[in-house]
Amino acid sequence: MSEAVQTLEGWYALHDFRLIDWNAWHAATPQERKHATEELNTFLSEWQQIENDKLGSTAVYSIVGQKADFVFMQLRETLEELNDLENAFNKSSFAAFTIPVYSYVSIVELSSYLAKPGVDPSEDPEIQARLKPALPKAKHICFYPMNKRREGNDNWYMLPADDRKTMMRSHGMIGRTYAGKVKQIITGSVGLDDWEWGVTLFSDDPLHFKKLVYEMRFDEVSARFGEFGDFYVGNLLTPEKFTKLITV
């Protein structure tokens, strides 16, 4: 049996993708739309306060294309908290005008492939900040789920641990060339959702998403072992921009 890599876990994550039911929104009275918008802004304010208190984090983005209209990315200490906030929002009048189209449940994860020798993770402020991050508010977001292939000679989980570590270090070097350009949040989802990892990228230039993912396709980790789900790309939604989005 190949040695399993050890991981560090932080906050739980929920990516909540929704469409707006524009027909229902147009059919609503101005008073109904006003009430729903006020409720939405109350939620956004409450989530911002939780982030200010360092008890979680929230990112809100519009989504380009027909897969969704917007996404809430939520980080919280427990699955119960994620469930509670999801249910609370679903009971709101604004949620009645939305259609859930995709969700992803995972947990912020760091792999020991890249661990610092002799460092206690619980005492390292840098590691703790990565496990419980304040989500960036960059102009753009890119999310996709992925697996490591388990087929024939390209079975990641049958490789010796040292081989996997060497390849992951090489893979990580590509990401480091985008330091300052792209912020990456890796969330593990083995046993939590249909894929093994969720990758969320943030950048002020969406072209960096294309170039980074393209370059990584040539690395052995992706070329031999990477399997990817749908990509979701979008633009930052501040409360003001969200209100503008739904104004008819």
LUMTORGU-666364 format. One record per residue (C-alpha): residue in one letter; x, y, z. Coordinates in nm, 2 decimals, padded with zeros to 4 digits. Each point is the difference from the previous one (the first is absolute). Example, Ala and Ser with C-alpha at 12.3 -4.5 7.8 and 13.67 -1.06 7.14 Angstrom:
! LUMTORGU-666364
<residu = A&u = 01.23&v = -00.45&w = 00.78>
<residu = S&u = 00.14&v = 00.34&w = -00.07>
***
This chain:
! LUMTORGU-666364
<residu = M&u = 00.00&v = 00.00&w = 00.00>
<residu = S&u = 00.14&v = 00.34&w = -00.10>
<residu = E&u = 00.04&v = 00.25&w = 00.28>
<residu = A&u = -00.28&v = 00.25&w = 00.04>
<residu = V&u = 00.11&v = 00.36&w = 00.02>
<residu = Q&u = -00.09&v = 00.19&w = 00.32>
<residu = T&u = -00.21&v = 00.32&w = -00.03>
<residu = L&u = -00.08&v = 00.30&w = 00.21>
<residu = E&u = -00.36&v = 00.12&w = 00.00>
<residu = G&u = -00.15&v = 00.34&w = 00.08>
<residu = W&u = -00.34&v = 00.15&w = -00.06>
<residu = Y&u = -00.28&v = -00.18&w = -00.18>
<residu = A&u = -00.10&v = 00.14&w = -00.33>
<residu = L&u = -00.33&v = 00.03&w = -00.20>
<residu = H&u = -00.01&v = 00.12&w = -00.36>
<residu = D&u = -00.37&v = 00.09&w = -00.06>
<residu = F&u = -00.08&v = 00.07&w = -00.37>
<residu = R&u = -00.34&v = 00.14&w = -00.09>
<residu = L&u = -00.20&v = 00.14&w = -00.30>
<residu = I&u = -00.23&v = 00.29&w = 00.04>
<residu = D&u = -00.36&v = -00.08&w = -00.10>
<residu = W&u = -00.03&v = 00.31&w = -00.22>
<residu = N&u = -00.36&v = -00.07&w = -00.10>
<residu = A&u = -00.11&v = -00.02&w = 00.36>
<residu = W&u = 00.21&v = 00.30&w = 00.09>
<residu = H&u = -00.16&v = 00.21&w = -00.28>
<residu = A&u = -00.34&v = -00.12&w = 00.10>
<residu = A&u = 00.05&v = 00.10&w = 00.37>
<residu = T&u = -00.14&v = 00.34&w = 00.12>
<residu = P&u = 00.25&v = 00.28&w = 00.07>
<residu = Q&u = -00.07&v = -00.04&w = 00.37>
<residu = E&u = 00.08&v = -00.38&w = -00.02>
<residu = R&u = 00.32&v = 00.07&w = -00.18>
<residu = K&u = 00.09&v = 00.27&w = 00.25>
<residu = H&u = -00.06&v = -00.23&w = 00.29>
<residu = A&u = 00.20&v = -00.28&w = -00.15>
<residu = T&u = 00.29&v = 00.23&w = -00.08>
<residu = E&u = 00.00&v = 00.13&w = 00.35>
<residu = E&u = 00.01&v = -00.35&w = 00.13>
<residu = L&u = 00.29&v = -00.09&w = -00.23>
<residu = N&u = 00.20&v = 00.30&w = 00.13>
<residu = T&u = -00.07&v = -00.10&w = 00.36>
<residu = F&u = 00.16&v = -00.34&w = -00.07>
<residu = L&u = 00.30&v = 00.16&w = -00.17>
<residu = S&u = 00.05&v = 00.23&w = 00.30>
<residu = E&u = -00.03&v = -00.28&w = 00.25>
<residu = W&u = 00.25&v = -00.21&w = -00.20>
<residu = Q&u = 00.24&v = 00.29&w = -00.02>
<residu = Q&u = -00.02&v = 00.04&w = 00.38>
<residu = I&u = 00.08&v = -00.37&w = 00.05>
<residu = E&u = 00.31&v = 00.06&w = -00.22>
<residu = N&u = 00.09&v = 00.31&w = 00.20>
<residu = D&u = -00.01&v = -00.21&w = 00.31>
<residu = K&u = 00.22&v = -00.26&w = -00.16>
<residu = L&u = -00.26&v = -00.27&w = 00.05>
<residu = G&u = -00.03&v = -00.08&w = -00.37>
<residu = S&u = 00.02&v = 00.16&w = -00.34>
<residu = T&u = -00.22&v = 00.07&w = -00.30>
<residu = A&u = 00.06&v = 00.08&w = -00.37>
<residu = V&u = -00.28&v = 00.10&w = -00.23>
<residu = Y&u = 00.04&v = 00.00&w = -00.38>
<residu = S&u = -00.21&v = 00.01&w = -00.31>
<residu = I&u = 00.05&v = -00.29&w = -00.24>
<residu = V&u = 00.05&v = 00.06&w = -00.38>
<residu = G&u = -00.19&v = -00.24&w = -00.22>
<residu = Q&u = -00.31&v = -00.21&w = 00.04>
<residu = K&u = 00.12&v = -00.23&w = 00.28>
<residu = A&u = -00.10&v = 00.24&w = 00.27>
<residu = D&u = -00.06&v = 00.37&w = 00.07>
<residu = F&u = 00.19&v = 00.03&w = 00.33>
<residu = V&u = 00.19&v = -00.20&w = 00.27>
<residu = F&u = 00.03&v = 00.03&w = 00.37>
<residu = M&u = 00.33&v = -00.15&w = 00.12>
<residu = Q&u = -00.03&v = -00.05&w = 00.38>
<residu = L&u = 00.27&v = -00.11&w = 00.25>
<residu = R&u = -00.11&v = -00.10&w = 00.35>
<residu = E&u = 00.14&v = -00.19&w = 00.30>
<residu = T&u = -00.25&v = -00.29&w = -00.02>
<residu = L&u = -00.23&v = -00.17&w = -00.25>
<residu = E&u = -00.29&v = 00.09&w = 00.23>
<residu = E&u = 00.07&v = 00.37&w = -00.05>
<residu = L&u = 00.01&v = -00.05&w = -00.37>
<residu = N&u = -00.33&v = -00.18&w = 00.01>
<residu = D&u = -00.16&v = 00.26&w = 00.22>
<residu = L&u = 00.10&v = 00.29&w = -00.22>
<residu = E&u = -00.12&v = -00.19&w = -00.31>
<residu = N&u = -00.33&v = -00.08&w = 00.16>
<residu = A&u = -00.04&v = 00.36&w = 00.13>
<residu = F&u = 00.06&v = 00.14&w = -00.35>
<residu = N&u = -00.24&v = -00.25&w = -00.16>
<residu = K&u = -00.28&v = 00.13&w = 00.22>
<residu = S&u = 00.05&v = 00.35&w = -00.11>
<residu = S&u = -00.22&v = 00.18&w = -00.25>
<residu = F&u = 00.29&v = 00.06&w = -00.23>
<residu = A&u = 00.08&v = -00.37&w = -00.02>
<residu = A&u = -00.35&v = -00.06&w = -00.13>
<residu = F&u = 00.11&v = 00.18&w = -00.32>
<residu = T&u = 00.31&v = -00.22&w = -00.04>
<residu = I&u = 00.06&v = -00.35&w = -00.13>
<residu = P&u = 00.28&v = -00.21&w = 00.15>
<residu = V&u = 00.20&v = -00.15&w = -00.29>
<residu = Y&u = 00.32&v = -00.14&w = 00.16>
<residu = S&u = 00.16&v = -00.02&w = 00.34>
<residu = Y&u = 00.33&v = -00.13&w = 00.13>
<residu = V&u = 00.09&v = -00.10&w = 00.35>
<residu = S&u = 00.36&v = -00.03&w = 00.11>
<residu = I&u = 00.25&v = 00.11&w = 00.26>
<residu = V&u = 00.31&v = 00.22&w = -00.03>
<residu = E&u = 00.30&v = -00.23&w = -00.03>
<residu = L&u = 00.37&v = 00.01&w = 00.00>
<residu = S&u = 00.21&v = -00.30&w = -00.10>
<residu = S&u = 00.31&v = -00.12&w = 00.18>
<residu = Y&u = 00.16&v = -00.03&w = -00.34>
<residu = L&u = 00.11&v = 00.36&w = 00.05>
<residu = A&u = 00.04&v = 00.00&w = 00.37>
<residu = K&u = 00.29&v = 00.19&w = 00.17>
<residu = P&u = 00.23&v = -00.24&w = 00.18>
<residu = G&u = 00.00&v = 00.03&w = 00.38>
<residu = V&u = -00.29&v = 00.25&w = 00.01>
<residu = D&u = -00.31&v = -00.06&w = 00.22>
<residu = P&u = -00.29&v = 00.10&w = -00.22>
<residu = S&u = -00.21&v = 00.10&w = 00.30>
<residu = E&u = 00.27&v = 00.26&w = 00.10>
<residu = D&u = 00.06&v = 00.13&w = -00.35>
<residu = P&u = -00.20&v = 00.33&w = -00.06>
<residu = E&u = 00.05&v = -00.03&w = -00.38>
<residu = I&u = -00.14&v = -00.35&w = -00.01>
<residu = Q&u = -00.29&v = 00.09&w = 00.22>
<residu = A&u = -00.08&v = 00.30&w = -00.22>
<residu = R&u = -00.01&v = -00.24&w = -00.30>
<residu = L&u = -00.23&v = -00.24&w = 00.18>
<residu = K&u = -00.24&v = 00.27&w = 00.11>
<residu = P&u = 00.04&v = 00.26&w = -00.27>
<residu = A&u = -00.18&v = 00.33&w = -00.06>
<residu = L&u = -00.12&v = -00.06&w = -00.35>
<residu = P&u = 00.15&v = 00.25&w = -00.25>
<residu = K&u = -00.23&v = 00.26&w = -00.15>
<residu = A&u = 00.19&v = 00.00&w = -00.33>
<residu = K&u = -00.19&v = 00.11&w = -00.32>
<residu = H&u = -00.04&v = -00.35&w = -00.13>
<residu = I&u = -00.06&v = -00.36&w = 00.12>
<residu = C&u = 00.06&v = -00.34&w = -00.16>
<residu = F&u = -00.13&v = -00.33&w = 00.16>
<residu = Y&u = 00.04&v = -00.35&w = -00.12>
<residu = P&u = -00.01&v = -00.35&w = 00.16>
<residu = M&u = 00.26&v = -00.26&w = -00.08>
<residu = N&u = 00.12&v = -00.36&w = 00.07>
<residu = K&u = 00.33&v = -00.19&w = -00.02>
<residu = R&u = -00.04&v = -00.27&w = -00.26>
<residu = R&u = -00.02&v = -00.37&w = 00.11>
<residu = E&u = 00.04&v = -00.19&w = -00.33>
<residu = G&u = 00.26&v = -00.26&w = -00.09>
<residu = N&u = 00.35&v = 00.13&w = 00.01>
<residu = D&u = -00.13&v = 00.35&w = 00.07>
<residu = N&u = -00.13&v = -00.08&w = 00.34>
<residu = W&u = 00.11&v = 00.28&w = 00.23>
<residu = Y&u = -00.08&v = -00.19&w = 00.32>
<residu = M&u = 00.22&v = -00.29&w = -00.09>
<residu = L&u = 00.31&v = 00.21&w = -00.04>
<residu = P&u = 00.27&v = 00.00&w = 00.27>
<residu = A&u = -00.03&v = 00.30&w = 00.24>
<residu = D&u = 00.34&v = 00.14&w = -00.10>
<residu = D&u = -00.10&v = 00.00&w = -00.37>
<residu = R&u = -00.32&v = 00.18&w = 00.08>
<residu = K&u = 00.19&v = 00.25&w = 00.22>
<residu = T&u = 00.25&v = 00.08&w = -00.28>
<residu = M&u = -00.27&v = 00.05&w = -00.26>
<residu = M&u = -00.21&v = 00.22&w = 00.23>
<residu = R&u = 00.30&v = 00.22&w = 00.08>
<residu = S&u = 00.06&v = 00.05&w = -00.37>
<residu = H&u = -00.37&v = 00.07&w = -00.05>
<residu = G&u = 00.01&v = 00.25&w = 00.28>
<residu = M&u = 00.29&v = 00.19&w = -00.16>
<residu = I&u = -00.23&v = 00.10&w = -00.29>
<residu = G&u = -00.25&v = 00.15&w = 00.24>
<residu = R&u = 00.27&v = 00.20&w = 00.17>
<residu = T&u = 00.08&v = 00.18&w = -00.33>
<residu = Y&u = -00.34&v = 00.15&w = 00.04>
<residu = A&u = 00.05&v = 00.12&w = 00.35>
<residu = G&u = -00.15&v = 00.35&w = 00.03>
<residu = K&u = -00.21&v = -00.06&w = -00.31>
<residu = V&u = -00.22&v = -00.29&w = 00.11>
<residu = K&u = -00.12&v = -00.10&w = 00.34>
<residu = Q&u = -00.09&v = -00.37&w = 00.03>
<residu = I&u = -00.22&v = -00.17&w = 00.26>
<residu = I&u = 00.01&v = -00.38&w = -00.01>
<residu = T&u = -00.28&v = -00.18&w = 00.17>
<residu = G&u = -00.01&v = -00.38&w = 00.06>
<residu = S&u = -00.32&v = -00.19&w = -00.07>
<residu = V&u = 00.08&v = -00.37&w = 00.02>
<residu = G&u = -00.30&v = -00.14&w = 00.18>
<residu = L&u = -00.18&v = 00.34&w = -00.01>
<residu = D&u = -00.09&v = 00.04&w = -00.36>
<residu = D&u = 00.02&v = -00.16&w = -00.34>
<residu = W&u = 00.35&v = 00.11&w = -00.09>
<residu = E&u = 00.32&v = -00.02&w = 00.21>
<residu = W&u = 00.10&v = 00.37&w = 00.01>
<residu = G&u = -00.15&v = 00.34&w = -00.08>
<residu = V&u = 00.23&v = 00.27&w = -00.14>
<residu = T&u = -00.10&v = 00.36&w = 00.04>
<residu = L&u = 00.22&v = 00.27&w = -00.17>
<residu = F&u = -00.02&v = 00.37&w = 00.06>
<residu = S&u = 00.16&v = 00.26&w = -00.22>
<residu = D&u = -00.04&v = 00.36&w = -00.12>
<residu = D&u = 00.08&v = -00.12&w = -00.36>
<residu = P&u = -00.21&v = -00.30&w = -00.12>
<residu = L&u = 00.26&v = -00.07&w = -00.27>
<residu = H&u = 00.22&v = -00.13&w = 00.28>
<residu = F&u = -00.25&v = -00.29&w = 00.05>
<residu = K&u = 00.05&v = -00.11&w = -00.36>
<residu = K&u = 00.37&v = 00.02&w = 00.01>
<residu = L&u = 00.05&v = -00.17&w = 00.33>
<residu = V&u = -00.23&v = -00.29&w = -00.07>
<residu = Y&u = 00.15&v = -00.04&w = -00.35>
<residu = E&u = 00.36&v = -00.01&w = 00.13>
<residu = M&u = -00.10&v = -00.25&w = 00.27>
<residu = R&u = -00.15&v = -00.23&w = -00.27>
<residu = F&u = 00.36&v = -00.07&w = -00.12>
<residu = D&u = 00.12&v = -00.10&w = 00.35>
<residu = E&u = -00.01&v = -00.38&w = 00.06>
<residu = V&u = -00.23&v = 00.03&w = 00.29>
<residu = S&u = -00.27&v = 00.15&w = -00.22>
<residu = A&u = 00.10&v = -00.16&w = -00.33>
<residu = R&u = -00.01&v = -00.36&w = 00.13>
<residu = F&u = -00.22&v = 00.02&w = 00.31>
<residu = G&u = -00.23&v = 00.30&w = -00.02>
<residu = E&u = -00.37&v = -00.03&w = -00.06>
<residu = F&u = -00.20&v = 00.32&w = 00.00>
<residu = G&u = -00.37&v = 00.09&w = 00.04>
<residu = D&u = -00.19&v = 00.31&w = -00.12>
<residu = F&u = 00.17&v = 00.34&w = 00.03>
<residu = Y&u = -00.20&v = 00.30&w = 00.14>
<residu = V&u = 00.14&v = 00.35&w = -00.06>
<residu = G&u = -00.13&v = 00.33&w = 00.12>
<residu = N&u = 00.03&v = 00.35&w = 00.13>
<residu = L&u = 00.00&v = 00.15&w = 00.35>
<residu = L&u = -00.35&v = 00.10&w = 00.13>
<residu = T&u = 00.01&v = 00.26&w = 00.27>
<residu = P&u = -00.33&v = 00.08&w = 00.17>
<residu = E&u = -00.04&v = 00.30&w = -00.23>
<residu = K&u = 00.07&v = -00.20&w = -00.31>
<residu = F&u = -00.23&v = -00.28&w = 00.11>
<residu = T&u = -00.28&v = 00.26&w = 00.04>
<residu = K&u = 00.08&v = 00.13&w = -00.35>
<residu = L&u = -00.01&v = -00.35&w = -00.14>
<residu = I&u = -00.35&v = -00.07&w = 00.12>
<residu = T&u = -00.14&v = 00.35&w = -00.07>
<residu = V&u = -00.27&v = -00.02&w = -00.27>
***
